[in-house]
């Protein structure tokens, strides 16, 4: 039986499926996957005949499959189970939205047609060929070298600074200070769905911007953290939930005025207890998708939340591991 692939519209909203021999309809896009693979020593797996450092694996997202699931399938078929992963970012190229992932493996398996190279060897190869390293290499390098969250000497929160292409600049930004035009940082939003199919929403502290509005969990990703680890921290701080052992789903990603927003989804067992973070939230509730949609229409949800449509698709198709 032939595989069918996911289709999206120009805003990356799910738009059906397509067979491997079918022509691509106008205004529709595939969801592509790029895999960067590293070993425990920080070396990258490279195609032996590649003219410059690049991802080692790629493919398309199957119908009913999410980005992380597709990346795990593609990487696992060649390299087995990874011990760690990082989402590097997304871009649109011709007829595809391309999500880039870094998977870290405990052992450097020898694979025909591939070789393991240090980061410095990759840089020298690009310099010799007079080619610019792709942004995804810079992001993979930053993730490999990261030793965890970075704070200023006085304990203030810092953000990693990115350019408009999500390429790391190597600079930090101190939270609370104006972000210069052209600089971007990462933000992670998290939707939590319980065993009854209801969605966790929290009411913002009245002293915060958009006070008393309702929203999903989320916040700024701190320096040295990365999108996924930032999402885990935010949902633990704001709701007392630990999803570190749970399978993540990447719902969507978008570039906004001065940040890149990655939205994640976690399915919880039963109805977990919620512990609110003082100064951030004052109430919570479990709402149906339709209730969330009505609240958005009535202006009760934070205006920046645009992921309800993707959430609805995910709740229908991903909890059971595939599309109907």
ChimeraX commands (.cxc) that place a marker at each C-alpha (Angstrom):
marker #1 position 0.00,0.00,0.00 radius 0.5
marker #1 position 1.41,3.37,-1.05 radius 0.5
marker #1 position 2.11,6.01,1.57 radius 0.5
marker #1 position 0.10,9.22,1.51 radius 0.5
marker #1 position 1.68,12.51,2.49 radius 0.5
marker #1 position 0.41,15.44,4.53 radius 0.5
marker #1 position -0.64,18.59,2.68 radius 0.5
marker #1 position -0.78,22.12,4.09 radius 0.5
marker #1 position -2.00,25.49,2.89 radius 0.5
marker #1 position 0.28,28.55,2.73 radius 0.5
marker #1 position -0.38,29.27,6.43 radius 0.5
marker #1 position 0.61,25.69,7.31 radius 0.5
marker #1 position -2.87,24.61,8.20 radius 0.5
marker #1 position -3.60,20.91,7.48 radius 0.5
marker #1 position -5.19,20.60,4.02 radius 0.5
marker #1 position -5.60,16.89,3.36 radius 0.5
marker #1 position -3.40,14.24,1.81 radius 0.5
marker #1 position -1.76,13.36,-1.49 radius 0.5
marker #1 position -0.52,10.14,-3.07 radius 0.5
marker #1 position 3.10,9.68,-4.20 radius 0.5
marker #1 position 2.18,9.94,-7.91 radius 0.5
marker #1 position -0.45,12.69,-7.62 radius 0.5
marker #1 position 0.31,16.21,-8.91 radius 0.5
marker #1 position 0.64,18.83,-6.19 radius 0.5
marker #1 position -2.44,21.12,-6.18 radius 0.5
marker #1 position -1.81,24.84,-6.50 radius 0.5
marker #1 position -1.46,26.55,-3.13 radius 0.5
marker #1 position -0.61,23.32,-1.30 radius 0.5
marker #1 position 2.65,22.33,0.33 radius 0.5
marker #1 position 4.37,19.22,1.64 radius 0.5
marker #1 position 5.87,19.01,5.13 radius 0.5
marker #1 position 9.53,18.11,4.79 radius 0.5
marker #1 position 11.91,16.90,7.50 radius 0.5
marker #1 position 15.67,17.41,7.84 radius 0.5
marker #1 position 17.68,15.39,10.34 radius 0.5
marker #1 position 21.01,16.48,11.80 radius 0.5
marker #1 position 22.55,13.64,13.81 radius 0.5
marker #1 position 25.23,13.97,16.50 radius 0.5
marker #1 position 26.99,11.46,18.72 radius 0.5
marker #1 position 27.85,11.78,22.42 radius 0.5
marker #1 position 31.21,13.35,21.50 radius 0.5
marker #1 position 29.55,16.18,19.58 radius 0.5
marker #1 position 30.42,14.95,16.09 radius 0.5
marker #1 position 27.94,15.28,13.24 radius 0.5
marker #1 position 26.99,12.52,10.84 radius 0.5
marker #1 position 27.66,13.70,7.29 radius 0.5
marker #1 position 27.14,12.28,3.83 radius 0.5
marker #1 position 30.60,11.19,2.69 radius 0.5
marker #1 position 30.28,12.84,-0.74 radius 0.5
marker #1 position 28.54,16.06,0.36 radius 0.5
marker #1 position 30.36,19.23,-0.84 radius 0.5
marker #1 position 29.55,21.08,2.40 radius 0.5
marker #1 position 28.16,20.31,5.88 radius 0.5
marker #1 position 24.47,19.44,5.62 radius 0.5
marker #1 position 21.74,17.37,7.19 radius 0.5
marker #1 position 22.34,13.64,6.88 radius 0.5
marker #1 position 18.73,12.52,6.35 radius 0.5
marker #1 position 15.53,13.98,4.98 radius 0.5
marker #1 position 12.02,12.96,4.01 radius 0.5
marker #1 position 8.34,13.89,3.98 radius 0.5
marker #1 position 5.71,13.77,6.71 radius 0.5
marker #1 position 3.16,11.02,6.13 radius 0.5
marker #1 position -0.58,11.66,6.36 radius 0.5
marker #1 position -1.66,11.75,10.01 radius 0.5
marker #1 position 1.95,12.09,11.18 radius 0.5
marker #1 position 3.37,15.01,13.15 radius 0.5
marker #1 position 6.78,16.58,12.61 radius 0.5
marker #1 position 8.51,14.92,15.56 radius 0.5
marker #1 position 6.98,11.56,14.69 radius 0.5
marker #1 position 8.23,11.84,11.11 radius 0.5
marker #1 position 11.70,12.88,12.28 radius 0.5
marker #1 position 11.85,9.95,14.73 radius 0.5
marker #1 position 10.75,7.52,12.01 radius 0.5
marker #1 position 13.33,8.77,9.50 radius 0.5
marker #1 position 16.21,8.91,12.00 radius 0.5
marker #1 position 15.29,5.65,13.70 radius 0.5
marker #1 position 15.26,3.66,10.46 radius 0.5
marker #1 position 18.99,4.29,9.99 radius 0.5
marker #1 position 20.38,5.11,13.42 radius 0.5
marker #1 position 18.05,3.60,16.01 radius 0.5
marker #1 position 16.71,5.38,19.09 radius 0.5
marker #1 position 18.15,8.76,20.03 radius 0.5
marker #1 position 18.80,9.76,23.63 radius 0.5
marker #1 position 18.11,13.45,23.07 radius 0.5
marker #1 position 16.63,15.77,20.45 radius 0.5
marker #1 position 16.32,19.47,19.65 radius 0.5
marker #1 position 14.00,21.33,17.29 radius 0.5
marker #1 position 16.18,23.65,15.20 radius 0.5
marker #1 position 13.55,25.60,13.27 radius 0.5
marker #1 position 11.39,25.69,10.17 radius 0.5
marker #1 position 11.50,27.36,6.78 radius 0.5
marker #1 position 9.53,27.32,3.54 radius 0.5
marker #1 position 11.41,26.27,0.42 radius 0.5
marker #1 position 9.59,25.97,-2.92 radius 0.5
marker #1 position 6.75,23.47,-2.38 radius 0.5
marker #1 position 7.75,22.43,1.14 radius 0.5
marker #1 position 7.69,23.56,4.72 radius 0.5
marker #1 position 10.91,22.08,6.14 radius 0.5
marker #1 position 11.36,21.32,9.84 radius 0.5
marker #1 position 14.93,20.71,10.99 radius 0.5
marker #1 position 15.74,18.47,13.96 radius 0.5
marker #1 position 18.92,17.48,15.77 radius 0.5
marker #1 position 19.00,13.95,17.19 radius 0.5
marker #1 position 21.79,12.98,19.58 radius 0.5
marker #1 position 22.82,9.31,19.77 radius 0.5
marker #1 position 24.78,7.56,22.50 radius 0.5
marker #1 position 26.95,5.63,20.07 radius 0.5
marker #1 position 28.39,6.64,16.69 radius 0.5
marker #1 position 27.15,3.80,14.50 radius 0.5
marker #1 position 29.17,3.25,11.32 radius 0.5
marker #1 position 26.86,3.71,8.34 radius 0.5
marker #1 position 27.74,3.09,4.69 radius 0.5
marker #1 position 27.98,6.32,2.70 radius 0.5
marker #1 position 28.29,8.47,5.83 radius 0.5
marker #1 position 31.09,9.67,8.10 radius 0.5
marker #1 position 31.30,11.34,11.51 radius 0.5
marker #1 position 32.97,14.76,11.54 radius 0.5
marker #1 position 33.81,17.19,14.31 radius 0.5
marker #1 position 32.29,20.66,14.22 radius 0.5
marker #1 position 35.70,22.11,13.37 radius 0.5
marker #1 position 36.13,19.67,10.48 radius 0.5
marker #1 position 32.73,20.74,9.15 radius 0.5
marker #1 position 33.74,24.40,9.36 radius 0.5
marker #1 position 37.02,23.77,7.53 radius 0.5
marker #1 position 35.18,21.89,4.79 radius 0.5
marker #1 position 32.84,24.83,4.22 radius 0.5
marker #1 position 35.74,27.31,4.22 radius 0.5
marker #1 position 37.68,25.22,1.70 radius 0.5
marker #1 position 34.66,25.14,-0.61 radius 0.5
marker #1 position 34.04,28.90,-0.02 radius 0.5
marker #1 position 30.48,28.10,1.08 radius 0.5
marker #1 position 28.45,29.61,3.90 radius 0.5
marker #1 position 27.38,27.18,6.59 radius 0.5
marker #1 position 23.60,26.73,6.71 radius 0.5
marker #1 position 21.73,28.28,9.64 radius 0.5
marker #1 position 20.75,24.78,10.78 radius 0.5
marker #1 position 24.43,23.91,11.28 radius 0.5
marker #1 position 24.84,26.97,13.51 radius 0.5
marker #1 position 21.74,25.93,15.49 radius 0.5
marker #1 position 22.93,22.33,15.79 radius 0.5
marker #1 position 26.34,23.54,16.96 radius 0.5
marker #1 position 24.74,25.80,19.58 radius 0.5
marker #1 position 22.61,22.89,20.87 radius 0.5
marker #1 position 25.58,20.50,21.00 radius 0.5
marker #1 position 27.75,22.98,22.90 radius 0.5
marker #1 position 25.00,24.13,25.29 radius 0.5
marker #1 position 25.59,23.33,28.96 radius 0.5
marker #1 position 22.12,24.40,30.05 radius 0.5
marker #1 position 20.43,27.67,30.93 radius 0.5
marker #1 position 22.56,30.81,31.00 radius 0.5
marker #1 position 21.84,33.61,33.48 radius 0.5
marker #1 position 23.55,36.95,33.95 radius 0.5
marker #1 position 25.94,37.30,36.94 radius 0.5
marker #1 position 23.16,39.00,38.95 radius 0.5
marker #1 position 20.71,36.19,38.17 radius 0.5
marker #1 position 18.70,38.08,35.53 radius 0.5
marker #1 position 17.12,36.07,32.71 radius 0.5
marker #1 position 18.94,36.14,29.38 radius 0.5
marker #1 position 17.71,35.21,25.90 radius 0.5
marker #1 position 19.67,33.89,22.95 radius 0.5
marker #1 position 19.45,36.37,20.07 radius 0.5
marker #1 position 18.67,35.21,16.51 radius 0.5
marker #1 position 18.52,36.97,13.17 radius 0.5
marker #1 position 15.44,37.00,10.91 radius 0.5
marker #1 position 16.40,33.58,9.50 radius 0.5
marker #1 position 16.62,32.04,13.00 radius 0.5
marker #1 position 20.40,31.91,12.75 radius 0.5
marker #1 position 22.02,32.38,16.19 radius 0.5
marker #1 position 24.02,35.60,16.53 radius 0.5
marker #1 position 26.05,34.44,19.53 radius 0.5
marker #1 position 24.71,37.37,21.56 radius 0.5
marker #1 position 22.49,37.44,24.66 radius 0.5
marker #1 position 19.64,39.81,25.46 radius 0.5
marker #1 position 18.65,40.76,29.01 radius 0.5
marker #1 position 14.93,40.28,29.66 radius 0.5
marker #1 position 13.07,43.53,30.34 radius 0.5
marker #1 position 15.25,45.65,28.06 radius 0.5
marker #1 position 14.04,46.73,24.59 radius 0.5
marker #1 position 14.95,44.23,21.88 radius 0.5
marker #1 position 16.66,46.00,18.95 radius 0.5
marker #1 position 14.94,45.92,15.57 radius 0.5
marker #1 position 16.13,42.92,13.58 radius 0.5
marker #1 position 16.85,40.83,16.69 radius 0.5
marker #1 position 14.64,37.88,17.63 radius 0.5
marker #1 position 14.33,35.49,20.54 radius 0.5
marker #1 position 12.49,32.19,21.12 radius 0.5
marker #1 position 9.09,31.74,22.75 radius 0.5
marker #1 position 7.44,28.40,23.53 radius 0.5
marker #1 position 3.69,27.85,23.93 radius 0.5
marker #1 position 2.28,24.62,25.32 radius 0.5
marker #1 position -1.19,23.14,24.97 radius 0.5
marker #1 position -2.03,20.39,27.47 radius 0.5
marker #1 position -4.90,17.98,26.71 radius 0.5
marker #1 position -6.18,15.67,29.48 radius 0.5
marker #1 position -7.57,12.15,29.24 radius 0.5
marker #1 position -11.10,13.47,28.62 radius 0.5
marker #1 position -9.96,15.52,25.64 radius 0.5
marker #1 position -10.21,18.84,27.50 radius 0.5
marker #1 position -7.64,21.61,27.18 radius 0.5
marker #1 position -5.81,23.36,30.00 radius 0.5
marker #1 position -6.15,27.14,29.92 radius 0.5
marker #1 position -5.00,29.55,32.60 radius 0.5
marker #1 position -6.02,33.09,33.54 radius 0.5
marker #1 position -3.22,35.63,33.54 radius 0.5
marker #1 position -2.38,37.58,36.66 radius 0.5
marker #1 position -4.19,40.99,36.46 radius 0.5
marker #1 position -0.87,42.80,36.99 radius 0.5
marker #1 position 0.59,41.37,33.78 radius 0.5
marker #1 position -0.03,42.62,30.21 radius 0.5
marker #1 position -3.37,41.19,29.03 radius 0.5
marker #1 position -4.26,40.65,32.67 radius 0.5
marker #1 position -7.26,38.33,33.28 radius 0.5
marker #1 position -7.14,37.05,29.70 radius 0.5
marker #1 position -7.04,33.28,29.28 radius 0.5
marker #1 position -4.26,31.46,27.46 radius 0.5
marker #1 position -2.30,28.25,27.06 radius 0.5
marker #1 position 0.93,27.85,29.03 radius 0.5
marker #1 position 3.99,29.55,27.61 radius 0.5
marker #1 position 6.81,32.03,27.86 radius 0.5
marker #1 position 10.24,33.12,26.69 radius 0.5
marker #1 position 12.92,30.48,26.16 radius 0.5
marker #1 position 16.05,31.35,28.15 radius 0.5
marker #1 position 19.60,31.34,26.82 radius 0.5
marker #1 position 21.18,27.91,26.43 radius 0.5
marker #1 position 17.85,26.15,26.74 radius 0.5
marker #1 position 16.26,25.56,23.33 radius 0.5
marker #1 position 12.59,25.43,22.39 radius 0.5
marker #1 position 11.64,21.97,23.72 radius 0.5
marker #1 position 13.43,22.28,27.06 radius 0.5
marker #1 position 11.98,25.76,27.42 radius 0.5
marker #1 position 8.50,24.32,26.88 radius 0.5
marker #1 position 9.08,21.66,29.56 radius 0.5
marker #1 position 10.28,24.29,32.03 radius 0.5
marker #1 position 7.40,26.69,31.35 radius 0.5
marker #1 position 4.68,24.07,31.81 radius 0.5
marker #1 position 6.35,22.87,35.01 radius 0.5
marker #1 position 6.74,26.38,36.44 radius 0.5
marker #1 position 3.29,27.66,35.48 radius 0.5
marker #1 position 1.18,24.52,35.95 radius 0.5
marker #1 position 3.29,22.09,38.00 radius 0.5
marker #1 position 3.26,19.48,35.21 radius 0.5
marker #1 position 6.21,17.25,34.31 radius 0.5
marker #1 position 6.14,16.07,30.69 radius 0.5
marker #1 position 9.84,15.15,30.48 radius 0.5
marker #1 position 8.96,11.47,29.96 radius 0.5
marker #1 position 6.06,12.16,27.57 radius 0.5
marker #1 position 6.07,12.16,23.79 radius 0.5
marker #1 position 6.03,15.74,22.50 radius 0.5
marker #1 position 4.12,17.04,19.48 radius 0.5
marker #1 position 5.24,20.16,17.62 radius 0.5
marker #1 position 2.03,21.88,16.54 radius 0.5
marker #1 position 3.36,24.84,14.58 radius 0.5
marker #1 position 6.04,27.50,14.45 radius 0.5
marker #1 position 5.93,31.09,13.24 radius 0.5
marker #1 position 8.08,34.21,13.09 radius 0.5
marker #1 position 6.42,37.20,14.71 radius 0.5
marker #1 position 7.47,40.84,15.18 radius 0.5
marker #1 position 10.47,40.09,17.41 radius 0.5
marker #1 position 10.35,36.39,18.23 radius 0.5
marker #1 position 10.01,32.88,16.88 radius 0.5
marker #1 position 7.04,31.13,18.48 radius 0.5
marker #1 position 7.09,27.32,18.69 radius 0.5
marker #1 position 3.85,25.73,19.90 radius 0.5
marker #1 position 4.00,22.28,21.54 radius 0.5
marker #1 position 1.30,19.81,22.56 radius 0.5
marker #1 position 1.34,17.20,25.33 radius 0.5
marker #1 position -1.34,14.62,26.06 radius 0.5
marker #1 position -1.75,13.99,29.80 radius 0.5
marker #1 position -3.16,10.88,31.43 radius 0.5
marker #1 position -6.42,11.45,33.31 radius 0.5
marker #1 position -6.81,14.93,34.79 radius 0.5
marker #1 position -3.51,15.92,36.39 radius 0.5
marker #1 position -3.36,18.23,39.40 radius 0.5
marker #1 position -2.44,21.81,38.54 radius 0.5
marker #1 position -0.21,24.05,40.66 radius 0.5
marker #1 position -0.39,27.68,39.59 radius 0.5
marker #1 position 2.67,29.94,39.64 radius 0.5
marker #1 position 2.21,33.02,41.81 radius 0.5
marker #1 position 2.53,36.24,39.85 radius 0.5
marker #1 position 1.85,34.51,36.53 radius 0.5
marker #1 position -1.62,32.96,36.72 radius 0.5
marker #1 position -4.59,33.22,39.09 radius 0.5
marker #1 position -6.96,30.48,37.87 radius 0.5
marker #1 position -7.23,27.53,35.52 radius 0.5
marker #1 position -9.90,25.44,33.86 radius 0.5
marker #1 position -10.24,22.46,31.54 radius 0.5
marker #1 position -12.16,23.53,28.46 radius 0.5
marker #1 position -13.38,21.79,25.33 radius 0.5
marker #1 position -12.02,22.86,21.96 radius 0.5
marker #1 position -15.36,24.49,21.12 radius 0.5
marker #1 position -15.29,26.44,24.39 radius 0.5
marker #1 position -11.80,27.69,23.54 radius 0.5
marker #1 position -12.97,28.74,20.09 radius 0.5
marker #1 position -15.92,30.66,21.55 radius 0.5
marker #1 position -13.64,32.34,24.08 radius 0.5
marker #1 position -11.35,33.41,21.24 radius 0.5
marker #1 position -14.33,34.80,19.30 radius 0.5
marker #1 position -15.49,36.67,22.41 radius 0.5
marker #1 position -12.08,38.22,22.95 radius 0.5
marker #1 position -11.32,36.32,26.16 radius 0.5
marker #1 position -8.16,34.56,24.95 radius 0.5
marker #1 position -4.81,36.32,24.58 radius 0.5
marker #1 position -4.93,37.80,21.05 radius 0.5
marker #1 position -1.57,36.30,20.01 radius 0.5
marker #1 position -2.84,32.70,20.14 radius 0.5
marker #1 position -3.41,31.48,16.57 radius 0.5
marker #1 position -2.88,27.73,17.00 radius 0.5
marker #1 position -6.40,26.52,17.85 radius 0.5
marker #1 position -6.99,25.14,14.35 radius 0.5
marker #1 position -3.77,23.12,14.45 radius 0.5
marker #1 position -4.71,21.98,17.96 radius 0.5
marker #1 position -8.09,20.74,16.75 radius 0.5
marker #1 position -6.46,18.70,13.99 radius 0.5
marker #1 position -3.93,17.24,16.42 radius 0.5
marker #1 position -6.56,16.26,18.98 radius 0.5
marker #1 position -8.52,14.42,16.31 radius 0.5
marker #1 position -5.65,12.65,14.59 radius 0.5
marker #1 position -2.61,12.34,16.80 radius 0.5
marker #1 position -3.78,11.00,20.15 radius 0.5
marker #1 position -4.40,7.58,18.59 radius 0.5
marker #1 position -1.26,7.83,16.50 radius 0.5
marker #1 position -2.72,8.47,13.06 radius 0.5
marker #1 position -5.36,10.03,10.89 radius 0.5
marker #1 position -8.87,8.70,10.46 radius 0.5
marker link #1:1,2 radius 0.2
marker link #1:2,3 radius 0.2
marker link #1:3,4 radius 0.2
marker link #1:4,5 radius 0.2
marker link #1:5,6 radius 0.2
marker link #1:6,7 radius 0.2
marker link #1:7,8 radius 0.2
marker link #1:8,9 radius 0.2
marker link #1:9,10 radius 0.2
marker link #1:10,11 radius 0.2
marker link #1:11,12 radius 0.2
marker link #1:12,13 radius 0.2
marker link #1:13,14 radius 0.2
marker link #1:14,15 radius 0.2
marker link #1:15,16 radius 0.2
marker link #1:16,17 radius 0.2
marker link #1:17,18 radius 0.2
marker link #1:18,19 radius 0.2
marker link #1:19,20 radius 0.2
marker link #1:20,21 radius 0.2
marker link #1:21,22 radius 0.2
marker link #1:22,23 radius 0.2
marker link #1:23,24 radius 0.2
marker link #1:24,25 radius 0.2
marker link #1:25,26 radius 0.2
marker link #1:26,27 radius 0.2
marker link #1:27,28 radius 0.2
marker link #1:28,29 radius 0.2
marker link #1:29,30 radius 0.2
marker link #1:30,31 radius 0.2
marker link #1:31,32 radius 0.2
marker link #1:32,33 radius 0.2
marker link #1:33,34 radius 0.2
marker link #1:34,35 radius 0.2
marker link #1:35,36 radius 0.2
marker link #1:36,37 radius 0.2
marker link #1:37,38 radius 0.2
marker link #1:38,39 radius 0.2
marker link #1:39,40 radius 0.2
marker link #1:40,41 radius 0.2
marker link #1:41,42 radius 0.2
marker link #1:42,43 radius 0.2
marker link #1:43,44 radius 0.2
marker link #1:44,45 radius 0.2
marker link #1:45,46 radius 0.2
marker link #1:46,47 radius 0.2
marker link #1:47,48 radius 0.2
marker link #1:48,49 radius 0.2
marker link #1:49,50 radius 0.2
marker link #1:50,51 radius 0.2
marker link #1:51,52 radius 0.2
marker link #1:52,53 radius 0.2
marker link #1:53,54 radius 0.2
marker link #1:54,55 radius 0.2
marker link #1:55,56 radius 0.2
marker link #1:56,57 radius 0.2
marker link #1:57,58 radius 0.2
marker link #1:58,59 radius 0.2
marker link #1:59,60 radius 0.2
marker link #1:60,61 radius 0.2
marker link #1:61,62 radius 0.2
marker link #1:62,63 radius 0.2
marker link #1:63,64 radius 0.2
marker link #1:64,65 radius 0.2
marker link #1:65,66 radius 0.2
marker link #1:66,67 radius 0.2
marker link #1:67,68 radius 0.2
marker link #1:68,69 radius 0.2
marker link #1:69,70 radius 0.2
marker link #1:70,71 radius 0.2
marker link #1:71,72 radius 0.2
marker link #1:72,73 radius 0.2
marker link #1:73,74 radius 0.2
marker link #1:74,75 radius 0.2
marker link #1:75,76 radius 0.2
marker link #1:76,77 radius 0.2
marker link #1:77,78 radius 0.2
marker link #1:78,79 radius 0.2
marker link #1:79,80 radius 0.2
marker link #1:80,81 radius 0.2
marker link #1:81,82 radius 0.2
marker link #1:82,83 radius 0.2
marker link #1:83,84 radius 0.2
marker link #1:84,85 radius 0.2
marker link #1:85,86 radius 0.2
marker link #1:86,87 radius 0.2
marker link #1:87,88 radius 0.2
marker link #1:88,89 radius 0.2
marker link #1:89,90 radius 0.2
marker link #1:90,91 radius 0.2
marker link #1:91,92 radius 0.2
marker link #1:92,93 radius 0.2
marker link #1:93,94 radius 0.2
marker link #1:94,95 radius 0.2
marker link #1:95,96 radius 0.2
marker link #1:96,97 radius 0.2
marker link #1:97,98 radius 0.2
marker link #1:98,99 radius 0.2
marker link #1:99,100 radius 0.2
marker link #1:100,101 radius 0.2
marker link #1:101,102 radius 0.2
marker link #1:102,103 radius 0.2
marker link #1:103,104 radius 0.2
marker link #1:104,105 radius 0.2
marker link #1:105,106 radius 0.2
marker link #1:106,107 radius 0.2
marker link #1:107,108 radius 0.2
marker link #1:108,109 radius 0.2
marker link #1:109,110 radius 0.2
marker link #1:110,111 radius 0.2
marker link #1:111,112 radius 0.2
marker link #1:112,113 radius 0.2
marker link #1:113,114 radius 0.2
marker link #1:114,115 radius 0.2
marker link #1:115,116 radius 0.2
marker link #1:116,117 radius 0.2
marker link #1:117,118 radius 0.2
marker link #1:118,119 radius 0.2
marker link #1:119,120 radius 0.2
marker link #1:120,121 radius 0.2
marker link #1:121,122 radius 0.2
marker link #1:122,123 radius 0.2
marker link #1:123,124 radius 0.2
marker link #1:124,125 radius 0.2
marker link #1:125,126 radius 0.2
marker link #1:126,127 radius 0.2
marker link #1:127,128 radius 0.2
marker link #1:128,129 radius 0.2
marker link #1:129,130 radius 0.2
marker link #1:130,131 radius 0.2
marker link #1:131,132 radius 0.2
marker link #1:132,133 radius 0.2
marker link #1:133,134 radius 0.2
marker link #1:134,135 radius 0.2
marker link #1:135,136 radius 0.2
marker link #1:136,137 radius 0.2
marker link #1:137,138 radius 0.2
marker link #1:138,139 radius 0.2
marker link #1:139,140 radius 0.2
marker link #1:140,141 radius 0.2
marker link #1:141,142 radius 0.2
marker link #1:142,143 radius 0.2
marker link #1:143,144 radius 0.2
marker link #1:144,145 radius 0.2
marker link #1:145,146 radius 0.2
marker link #1:146,147 radius 0.2
marker link #1:147,148 radius 0.2
marker link #1:148,149 radius 0.2
marker link #1:149,150 radius 0.2
marker link #1:150,151 radius 0.2
marker link #1:151,152 radius 0.2
marker link #1:152,153 radius 0.2
marker link #1:153,154 radius 0.2
marker link #1:154,155 radius 0.2
marker link #1:155,156 radius 0.2
marker link #1:156,157 radius 0.2
marker link #1:157,158 radius 0.2
marker link #1:158,159 radius 0.2
marker link #1:159,160 radius 0.2
marker link #1:160,161 radius 0.2
marker link #1:161,162 radius 0.2
marker link #1:162,163 radius 0.2
marker link #1:163,164 radius 0.2
marker link #1:164,165 radius 0.2
marker link #1:165,166 radius 0.2
marker link #1:166,167 radius 0.2
marker link #1:167,168 radius 0.2
marker link #1:168,169 radius 0.2
marker link #1:169,170 radius 0.2
marker link #1:170,171 radius 0.2
marker link #1:171,172 radius 0.2
marker link #1:172,173 radius 0.2
marker link #1:173,174 radius 0.2
marker link #1:174,175 radius 0.2
marker link #1:175,176 radius 0.2
marker link #1:176,177 radius 0.2
marker link #1:177,178 radius 0.2
marker link #1:178,179 radius 0.2
marker link #1:179,180 radius 0.2
marker link #1:180,181 radius 0.2
marker link #1:181,182 radius 0.2
marker link #1:182,183 radius 0.2
marker link #1:183,184 radius 0.2
marker link #1:184,185 radius 0.2
marker link #1:185,186 radius 0.2
marker link #1:186,187 radius 0.2
marker link #1:187,188 radius 0.2
marker link #1:188,189 radius 0.2
marker link #1:189,190 radius 0.2
marker link #1:190,191 radius 0.2
marker link #1:191,192 radius 0.2
marker link #1:192,193 radius 0.2
marker link #1:193,194 radius 0.2
marker link #1:194,195 radius 0.2
marker link #1:195,196 radius 0.2
marker link #1:196,197 radius 0.2
marker link #1:197,198 radius 0.2
marker link #1:198,199 radius 0.2
marker link #1:199,200 radius 0.2
marker link #1:200,201 radius 0.2
marker link #1:201,202 radius 0.2
marker link #1:202,203 radius 0.2
marker link #1:203,204 radius 0.2
marker link #1:204,205 radius 0.2
marker link #1:205,206 radius 0.2
marker link #1:206,207 radius 0.2
marker link #1:207,208 radius 0.2
marker link #1:208,209 radius 0.2
marker link #1:209,210 radius 0.2
marker link #1:210,211 radius 0.2
marker link #1:211,212 radius 0.2
marker link #1:212,213 radius 0.2
marker link #1:213,214 radius 0.2
marker link #1:214,215 radius 0.2
marker link #1:215,216 radius 0.2
marker link #1:216,217 radius 0.2
marker link #1:217,218 radius 0.2
marker link #1:218,219 radius 0.2
marker link #1:219,220 radius 0.2
marker link #1:220,221 radius 0.2
marker link #1:221,222 radius 0.2
marker link #1:222,223 radius 0.2
marker link #1:223,224 radius 0.2
marker link #1:224,225 radius 0.2
marker link #1:225,226 radius 0.2
marker link #1:226,227 radius 0.2
marker link #1:227,228 radius 0.2
marker link #1:228,229 radius 0.2
marker link #1:229,230 radius 0.2
marker link #1:230,231 radius 0.2
marker link #1:231,232 radius 0.2
marker link #1:232,233 radius 0.2
marker link #1:233,234 radius 0.2
marker link #1:234,235 radius 0.2
marker link #1:235,236 radius 0.2
marker link #1:236,237 radius 0.2
marker link #1:237,238 radius 0.2
marker link #1:238,239 radius 0.2
marker link #1:239,240 radius 0.2
marker link #1:240,241 radius 0.2
marker link #1:241,242 radius 0.2
marker link #1:242,243 radius 0.2
marker link #1:243,244 radius 0.2
marker link #1:244,245 radius 0.2
marker link #1:245,246 radius 0.2
marker link #1:246,247 radius 0.2
marker link #1:247,248 radius 0.2
marker link #1:248,249 radius 0.2
marker link #1:249,250 radius 0.2
marker link #1:250,251 radius 0.2
marker link #1:251,252 radius 0.2
marker link #1:252,253 radius 0.2
marker link #1:253,254 radius 0.2
marker link #1:254,255 radius 0.2
marker link #1:255,256 radius 0.2
marker link #1:256,257 radius 0.2
marker link #1:257,258 radius 0.2
marker link #1:258,259 radius 0.2
marker link #1:259,260 radius 0.2
marker link #1:260,261 radius 0.2
marker link #1:261,262 radius 0.2
marker link #1:262,263 radius 0.2
marker link #1:263,264 radius 0.2
marker link #1:264,265 radius 0.2
marker link #1:265,266 radius 0.2
marker link #1:266,267 radius 0.2
marker link #1:267,268 radius 0.2
marker link #1:268,269 radius 0.2
marker link #1:269,270 radius 0.2
marker link #1:270,271 radius 0.2
marker link #1:271,272 radius 0.2
marker link #1:272,273 radius 0.2
marker link #1:273,274 radius 0.2
marker link #1:274,275 radius 0.2
marker link #1:275,276 radius 0.2
marker link #1:276,277 radius 0.2
marker link #1:277,278 radius 0.2
marker link #1:278,279 radius 0.2
marker link #1:279,280 radius 0.2
marker link #1:280,281 radius 0.2
marker link #1:281,282 radius 0.2
marker link #1:282,283 radius 0.2
marker link #1:283,284 radius 0.2
marker link #1:284,285 radius 0.2
marker link #1:285,286 radius 0.2
marker link #1:286,287 radius 0.2
marker link #1:287,288 radius 0.2
marker link #1:288,289 radius 0.2
marker link #1:289,290 radius 0.2
marker link #1:290,291 radius 0.2
marker link #1:291,292 radius 0.2
marker link #1:292,293 radius 0.2
marker link #1:293,294 radius 0.2
marker link #1:294,295 radius 0.2
marker link #1:295,296 radius 0.2
marker link #1:296,297 radius 0.2
marker link #1:297,298 radius 0.2
marker link #1:298,299 radius 0.2
marker link #1:299,300 radius 0.2
marker link #1:300,301 radius 0.2
marker link #1:301,302 radius 0.2
marker link #1:302,303 radius 0.2
marker link #1:303,304 radius 0.2
marker link #1:304,305 radius 0.2
marker link #1:305,306 radius 0.2
marker link #1:306,307 radius 0.2
marker link #1:307,308 radius 0.2
marker link #1:308,309 radius 0.2
marker link #1:309,310 radius 0.2
marker link #1:310,311 radius 0.2
marker link #1:311,312 radius 0.2
marker link #1:312,313 radius 0.2
marker link #1:313,314 radius 0.2
marker link #1:314,315 radius 0.2
marker link #1:315,316 radius 0.2
marker link #1:316,317 radius 0.2
marker link #1:317,318 radius 0.2
marker link #1:318,319 radius 0.2
marker link #1:319,320 radius 0.2
marker link #1:320,321 radius 0.2
marker link #1:321,322 radius 0.2
marker link #1:322,323 radius 0.2
marker link #1:323,324 radius 0.2
view
